[in-house]
Amino acid sequence: MDPELARYLPILKWGRGYTSTALSNDLVAALIVTVMLIPQSLAYALLAGLPPEAGLYASIVPIMLYAVFGTSRALAVGPVAVVSLMTAAALSNIVEQGTMGYAVAALSLAGLSGVILLVMGLFRLGFIANFLSHPVIAGFITASGIIIAASQLKHILGINAQGHNLFELIISLVAHLSEINWITASIGILATVFLFWVRKGLKPLLQSFGVPSSATDVLVKTGPVFVVVATTLFVWGLDLADKGVKIVGVVPQSLPPLTLPSFSPDLLGQLLLPAFLISIIGFVESISVAQTLAAKKRQRIDPDQELIGLGAANIGASLTGGFPVTGGFSRSVVNFDAGADTPAAGAFTAIGLAIAALALTPLIFFLPIATLAATIIVAVLSLVDFSILKRSWTYSKADFLAVLATILVTLALGVEVGVSTGVALSVLLHLYKSSKPHIAEVGQVPGTEHFRNILRHDVITDPSIVTLRIDESLYFANARYLEDKIHNRVAGDKNIRHVILQCSAINEIDLSALESLEAINERLGEMNVQLHLSEVKGPVMDRLKRGHFLAHLTGKVFLSQFEAVREVGSGAALNNTPG
Amino acid sequence: MDPELARYLPILKWGRGYTSTALSNDLVAALIVTVMLIPQSLAYALLAGLPPEAGLYASIVPIMLYAVFGTSRALAVGPVAVVSLMTAAALSNIVEQGTMGYAVAALSLAGLSGVILLVMGLFRLGFIANFLSHPVIAGFITASGIIIAASQLKHILGINAQGHNLFELIISLVAHLSEINWITASIGILATVFLFWVRKGLKPLLQSFGVPSSATDVLVKTGPVFVVVATTLFVWGLDLADKGVKIVGVVPQSLPPLTLPSFSPDLLGQLLLPAFLISIIGFVESISVAQTLAAKKRQRIDPDQELIGLGAANIGASLTGGFPVTGGFSRSVVNFDAGADTPAAGAFTAIGLAIAALALTPLIFFLPIATLAATIIVAVLSLVDFSILKRSWTYSKADFLAVLATILVTLALGVEVGVSTGVALSVLLHLYKSSKPHIAEVGQVPGTEHFRNILRHDVITDPSIVTLRIDESLYFANARYLEDKIHNRVAGDKNIRHVILQCSAINEIDLSALESLEAINERLGEMNVQLHLSEVKGPVMDRLKRGHFLAHLTGKVFLSQFEAVREVGSGAALNNTPG
């Protein structure tokens, strides 16, 4: 087997060793996931502003393509809450919801996102996702959960309301509150309360009856299916659709259709940034689920290949009537817990959903929209987690600021601005922190070869020597700070004859910093002060040798700080004649 | 004396000890700088697209305000080449050159820039300037020098040509080449050649006559004055203005007028970004000159106070008919070399220029524009220095890329896009570099307590232990990389029971990295592998103690790597029974 081919087609690895045990495990997992996915897919299509069948379609071909190209054995790919919200946010800025153009734009968004992911995978650009810090993601997910929940309240209450951010939504909800449909509201609120109870109350109850924990977990996940069946029967039996309860209505009985996204350069231009953000957010969500599950079985995940898998899945979605997809947390965990052994479980799930799309759609004609909204609300409120605010406050104020800004901006100005602000702010805060590195003036601990901060320890110093330990790599953002620090330390003290930079914590010196060191060396020279370095790391030294700095250095480079002080100190004592 | 007041008014410090020696030194320096500044000020006003008197005005009040608020004793503030170019670039996008609106917009730009500098100084935001890396500045200055020289060719040749970037300029020059005025061209080319000769050939000549080096330096700087006088007399004597040679013409005889910039929100909005870039570039240029000169006399420079000084100077320029100013390199060096002792030299220079503005302007009526263009070209070509390309190529490819992009984008798309691209690219490259930190797997050097890279040294390892030394602080951009690295190292090797992270080079762990460590700890736990840390720095450890990570850590934190391996290794040997 060609190893290069196997890298791009992981199916070649696991497919060869496929056993009948794996087959039966995969089939069982697929059945459970299929049952769970039917209501979830319909609901996320609703959230994305698309007809319900789009949710089913988005779960069929993408999951199969991921099975071929992805490296995770348990990841279940399909519509997920945050990506669906971002899809709605991106599209409703451009085309009107409910139009044909909206559905076509959703295909383009999925296709564009697929191409972006694929390109990132092929060129190994996965590192771009690293610019999303954990606190920013946590803040973003929390804020998105709140917006999603708020956006579904109108379906629960049976009223009209719109808005791209939380405040617009709330104002619109309040303005339309008089139009409330009480039957819809009763169904919606009961469904929501029931689903919350299933999450919180059912598991302990079942366990008290002695049902094993693994089974209760799976049963809890099928709660939405029960609500779907019950409320559909209820609406059908009591003819509530005639009383103003909005229902799903006609859903075509069809396999996923072959579709072509719009290639309008204008549309693609407008969708580029949203597609990029959706790709990154989707990738980050997916890879963290994949790695968590892979660790449980000591399996490997290749992030670059994951990009290719998700890219293929999204391109698949764009060609078969779907919308942007990614690896979902809850469905993947169910898949894993239900015993999925290989990506074949995903393929079987796809077959299950295809059967549902072909045969079962007439059964959901009377399914109330309020029920779908209830499943969304219950699902996303588990994403809302303000503890990150407390965690970050305790650990680091810079991280706290990034979280807070991400949450507030996302709520106030929407998902795209929110996540962009978070990324920009965390980059700026990081640069700011490293622009003022910790620089300790150190002295010798008596009787040892160790050097410690003169402010914290009782150490020996020599008035003619200043030793500074810089606890940060030197690069453009802090190069000038070092110049200022050294200049101001030396300019005021005429006893100083030697400055030693202890470089033990310097992992890199970029060209800006090198030029700053040259300027420092020259300026110290003007003041008749020698500059020395000590404990320079190998790779840093290798690089310094490429420039002229070492040739012009007024002092020396010492292997250890101790050696530096011993040599320079005695030299200074000899030379240090008055005047 | 109130020390807080003295910080904001450095004049209170040096003013009290002002001596008659300092007075005579300052007067001599001021005379020399004044003579040099007259043609330079006129020329830079031309470059900024403003009438010549604006250059004189911009050198009078700003230099006095800097004398009060600035901390450098030798810095000479006024119009400089790059800032004048940026002024022209910013304004000609918005208003037509030569109109009254253009001059008023220049006042607004100076005022806005002054306020930005002042705010940065008062809130100690000088670190923002650090995001301009040295290579980006070098590339930007070089590209600007080329654009400036190209923009002056039309004056040398006596033709019309326009363009915001190099290519537009060249195309426009070629298109108008047939309109060349040969008399203008002769004056322009001769003046240029003469000025180049003064720079390169005059000094050795004078020195061969035994003139001391300090005097030759000053004489060389007065070359432009000689050319101004000679060409003015020439044009006047031969009535060349009637033959199509463009001259300066009527310049009002006046002290700097009191002016009010436009406060139109629309205009200020459009000028905000250019004003910000001008402020940053100007500050960086100014502070590096100030520090270089201060070092020669062991004087201190306070960067935040420098911002205040430059801010005051620019606000002064906006209220007295000027345009954006900063501390210039060549004038400051002349000031220093001529013996300026205190900022009073600047004030005396201002008085000299005020006298020139009042009395001497009729004398420059016949001064050809081509002469001013020649002085600009010769001045800026000394800024053009492609050696940074070679330097950066040798030292670091990332820095090379940033320089090259800055030069090319500045030439192709203009100064604002150029410098913004440079900054964005250097930030991205920095994040990219630190997103894939050097992680070495280390083993014990036999017979020592040292641990070295297993790929480079012959070391002892234990199959049940993996020790990774991470040569970088851990933060969001590299947190996931570490997760991948550790996961993939451990997932494939079932012998591993312990992972030790040697943290000696980790200066910081942000919240993202902390959460990654928690995820790593948990995932390793799933694989039945313990995670240990060794050689964690004090501040990092302090912060780790604030979270729950240490409580959940499956392994221990060791003071030294040696201790870690000794304890964990023997434990592993005891527990490591087959199966």
Interface residues (C-beta under 8 A of the other chain):
Chain A: F127 A129 N130 F131 L132 S133 H134 P135 V136 I287 S288 Q291 T292 A294 A295 K296 R298 Q299 R300 I301 P303 R391 S392 T394 Y395 S396 A398 D399 S426 V427 H430 L431 Y432 K433 S434 S435 K436 P437 H438 D471 E472 S473 Y475 F476 A477 N478 A479 R480 Y481 E483 D484 H487 N488 V490 A491 G492 K494 A505 N507 E508 D510 L511 S512 L514 E515 S516 A519 E522 R523 L524 E526 M527 K537 P539 R543 R546 G547
Chain B: F127 A129 N130 F131 L132 S133 H134 P135 V136 I287 S288 Q291 T292 A294 A295 K296 R298 Q299 R300 I301 P303 R391 S392 T394 Y395 S396 A398 D399 S426 V427 H430 L431 Y432 K433 S434 S435 K436 P437 H438 D471 E472 S473 Y475 F476 A477 N478 A479 R480 Y481 E483 D484 H487 N488 V490 A491 G492 K494 A505 N507 E508 D510 L511 S512 L514 E515 S516 A519 E522 R523 L524 E526 M527 K537 P539 R543 R546 G547
